[in-house]
């Protein structure tokens, strides 16, 4: 059993996303909580959200992995951008309750030269202020490729953020591992068990909640973050197949973020399902 899907547009509503995911062969999916470049969020139709919730149960979907806008930089060097990002985060976590018990994934941010000693506490503080008692969403910090001044280029940096999250929210914080990003960051996933062992030692494997399954256009430790279609990049099909088949990550949602259209995603989903037979 594998939970596999891809990023889908929410422009036609929530239930439609579930139906499109099924059409493509998926049983999970990702969607942006608002325009990927930021801006105001479209109001949620409660009936539409509830229709999706029922659809997910009826069709045995895995956890969904919503994605924050790329422009949400909680550790910007500009106070107004930090404040905008904090407000966006708060609003998104409230909106996520329309689809309870799912995942909300985000890029930790870029410190823009201020350094991780500044950025990490600021990110954690924003999360502590945005999370709330009774929330059902788990917030996922995404592993990053390390280009520019990105925060989250190592498991150690993510662990530092997690350690600053208030105890009452520890069950609401986790990690999404992106295969392209960790490869570009220098983690050789050709020995995925070794990478998982390191993750377990630093963060704890129980915090690994989702995987973005992507090939990379770049060689190991390039720090560039350019996704490629499955089997057409520097990671390659055999390594990604071994990732999928690893028993330690079974039952996690796998999300494709490869440069594809719907037909391409359907083909990749079919390929990946064949690896599990």
C-alpha positions in Angstrom: 0.0 0.0 0.0 1.3 3.4 -0.9 -0.2 6.9 -0.6 0.9 8.8 -3.7 -0.3 11.9 -5.4 0.7 15.3 -6.7 0.1 19.0 -6.4 -3.4 20.0 -7.5 -5.1 23.3 -8.2 -7.9 24.3 -5.7 -9.4 26.8 -8.2 -12.4 24.5 -8.8 -13.0 23.8 -5.2 -12.1 21.2 -2.6 -14.1 18.2 -3.7 -12.9 18.6 -7.2 -9.3 18.2 -6.0 -10.2 14.8 -4.6 -12.0 13.7 -7.8 -9.0 14.8 -9.9 -6.6 13.0 -7.6 -8.6 9.8 -8.1 -8.7 10.3 -11.9 -4.9 10.6 -11.9 -4.6 7.4 -9.9 -3.7 9.1 -6.6 -4.9 8.6 -3.1 -3.4 11.7 -1.5 -2.5 15.2 -2.9 -1.1 18.5 -2.1 -2.6 22.0 -2.7 -1.6 25.6 -2.0 -3.5 27.2 0.7 -3.6 30.4 -1.4 -1.8 31.6 -4.5 1.8 30.2 -4.4 3.0 33.8 -4.6 0.9 35.0 -1.7 -2.0 37.4 -1.5 -5.5 37.0 -0.1 -6.9 33.6 0.3 -10.1 32.5 -1.4 -12.9 32.0 1.0 -13.6 28.3 1.8 -17.1 26.9 1.1 -17.9 24.8 4.2 -20.1 22.5 2.3 -17.5 21.9 -0.3 -14.8 21.2 2.3 -17.1 18.8 4.1 -17.8 17.0 0.8 -14.1 16.6 0.4 -13.7 15.3 3.9 -16.3 12.6 3.2 -14.7 11.8 -0.1 -11.3 11.2 1.5 -12.8 8.7 3.9 -14.9 6.9 1.4 -12.0 6.6 -1.0 -9.4 5.6 1.6 -7.1 8.6 1.1 -3.9 9.2 3.1 -3.1 12.5 4.7 -3.2 15.5 2.5 -0.1 17.9 2.4 -1.2 21.5 2.1 1.5 23.9 1.1 2.1 27.5 2.3 2.9 30.1 -0.3 6.5 30.4 -1.4 6.5 34.1 -0.4 5.9 33.3 3.3 9.2 34.2 4.8 9.0 34.2 8.6 12.6 35.3 9.0 12.9 38.0 6.4 15.2 40.9 7.1 12.2 43.3 6.6 9.9 43.6 9.6 6.8 44.2 7.5 7.4 41.0 5.5 7.9 39.1 8.7 4.6 40.4 10.0 2.8 39.7 6.8 4.1 36.1 6.9 3.1 35.6 10.5 -0.5 36.8 9.7 -0.6 34.5 6.7 0.5 31.6 8.8 -2.1 32.3 11.5 -4.8 32.6 8.9 -3.8 29.4 7.1 -3.7 27.3 10.2 -7.2 28.4 11.1 -8.4 27.7 7.5 -6.8 24.2 7.7 -9.5 23.2 10.3 -12.0 23.0 7.4 -10.1 19.8 6.5 -9.1 18.5 9.9 -6.2 16.2 10.8 -4.2 17.0 7.7 -0.6 18.4 7.1 0.5 22.0 6.5 3.9 22.1 4.9 6.1 25.2 4.6 9.6 26.3 3.7 11.2 27.6 6.9 12.4 30.8 5.2 15.5 32.7 4.1 17.5 34.7 6.7 18.8 37.1 4.0 22.2 37.4 5.6 21.1 37.7 9.2 22.2 34.2 10.0 20.5 31.1 11.5 21.1 32.4 15.0 18.6 35.1 14.2 16.3 33.2 12.0 15.7 30.0 13.9 14.2 31.6 17.1 12.1 34.0 14.9 10.6 31.1 13.0 9.9 29.2 16.1 8.3 32.2 17.8 6.0 32.7 14.8 4.9 29.1 14.9 4.2 29.3 18.7 2.1 32.4 18.1 0.2 30.9 15.2 -0.6 27.5 16.6 -3.6 27.2 19.0 -5.1 24.8 21.5 -7.2 22.1 19.9 -5.8 22.5 16.4 -5.8 19.2 14.5 -3.3 20.2 11.8 0.3 19.0 11.9 2.8 21.7 10.7 5.6 20.3 8.6 9.0 22.0 8.2 10.4 21.1 4.8 14.0 20.0 4.3 15.7 22.5 2.0 18.4 22.4 -0.6 20.5 25.1 1.0 20.5 27.6 -1.9 21.3 31.2 -0.9 20.4 31.8 2.8 17.7 29.1 3.1 17.0 27.9 6.6 16.5 24.1 6.9 19.4 22.9 4.8 20.3 20.3 7.5 18.4 18.1 9.9 20.3 19.9 12.7 18.7 23.3 11.7 15.2 21.8 11.6 15.8 20.2 15.0 16.8 23.6 16.5 13.4 25.0 15.3 11.5 22.0 16.7 13.2 22.2 20.0 11.9 25.8 20.4 8.3 24.8 19.8 6.3 24.9 23.0 5.7 21.5 24.6 1.9 21.7 24.2 2.4 21.9 20.4 5.1 19.2 20.0 2.5 16.8 18.6 1.6 19.4 16.0 5.1 19.7 14.5 6.9 17.5 12.1 9.0 17.3 8.9 8.4 16.8 5.2 11.5 15.3 3.5 12.0 16.4 -0.1 14.2 13.9 -2.0 15.4 16.6 -4.4 16.2 19.0 -1.6 18.1 16.6 0.6 20.0 15.3 -2.4 21.0 18.9 -3.3 21.8 19.6 0.3 24.3 16.8 0.3 22.4 13.8 1.8 23.2 10.8 -0.4 19.9 9.0 -0.5 21.4 6.2 -2.6 21.8 4.8 1.0 18.4 5.9 2.2 18.6 3.8 5.4 21.7 5.7 6.4 20.0 9.0 5.8 17.0 7.8 7.8 19.3 6.7 10.6 20.9 10.2 10.7 17.4 11.7 10.7 16.3 9.5 13.5 19.4 10.4 15.6 19.0 14.1 15.1 15.2 14.7 14.9 13.5 11.3 15.6 11.9 9.2 12.9 8.5 9.7 14.5 8.6 13.4 13.3 8.9 12.3 9.6 5.4 12.7 8.4 5.5 13.1 4.6 7.9 12.9 1.6 8.1 15.1 -1.5 9.2 12.6 -4.2 11.2 14.4 -6.8 14.2 13.7 -9.0 16.9 16.5 -9.3 18.5 18.2 -12.2 21.6 18.6 -10.1 24.4 16.4 -8.8 24.7 15.6 -5.1 25.3 18.7 -2.9 24.7 21.2 -5.6 22.6 23.4 -3.4 20.4 24.5 -6.3 16.9 23.0 -5.9 15.7 22.2 -9.5 13.2 19.4 -9.6 13.2 16.8 -12.4 10.8 14.1 -13.6 11.1 10.7 -11.9 14.1 8.8 -13.4 15.2 11.7 -15.6 17.5 13.4 -13.2 20.7 12.9 -11.2 19.0 10.9 -8.5 17.6 8.3 -10.9 14.8 5.8 -10.9 16.6 3.0 -8.9 17.4 5.3 -5.9 13.8 6.7 -5.8 12.4 3.2 -6.1 14.4 2.1 -3.1 13.1 5.2 -1.2 9.5 4.2 -2.0 10.1 0.6 -1.0 11.8 1.3 2.3 9.6 -0.2 5.0 10.5 2.6 7.4 8.5 5.2 5.4 5.5 3.0 4.4 2.1 4.7 5.0 3.5 8.2 4.7 2.0 10.4 1.9 4.3 10.8 -1.1 3.8 13.9 -3.1 5.1 14.5 -6.6 6.4 18.0 -7.4 7.9 17.1 -10.7 7.6 19.3 -13.8 4.6 17.6 -15.3 1.1 18.1 -16.6 -1.8 15.9 -15.5 -0.9 13.2 -18.1 2.6 13.1 -16.8 1.6 12.9 -13.2 -0.8 10.0 -14.1 2.1 8.1 -15.7 4.4 8.7 -12.8 1.8 7.6 -10.3 1.2 4.4 -12.3 5.0 3.8 -12.4 5.4 4.3 -8.7 2.5 2.0 -7.9 4.1 -0.7 -10.0 7.2 -0.5 -7.8 5.1 -1.7 -4.9 3.8 -4.9 -6.6 
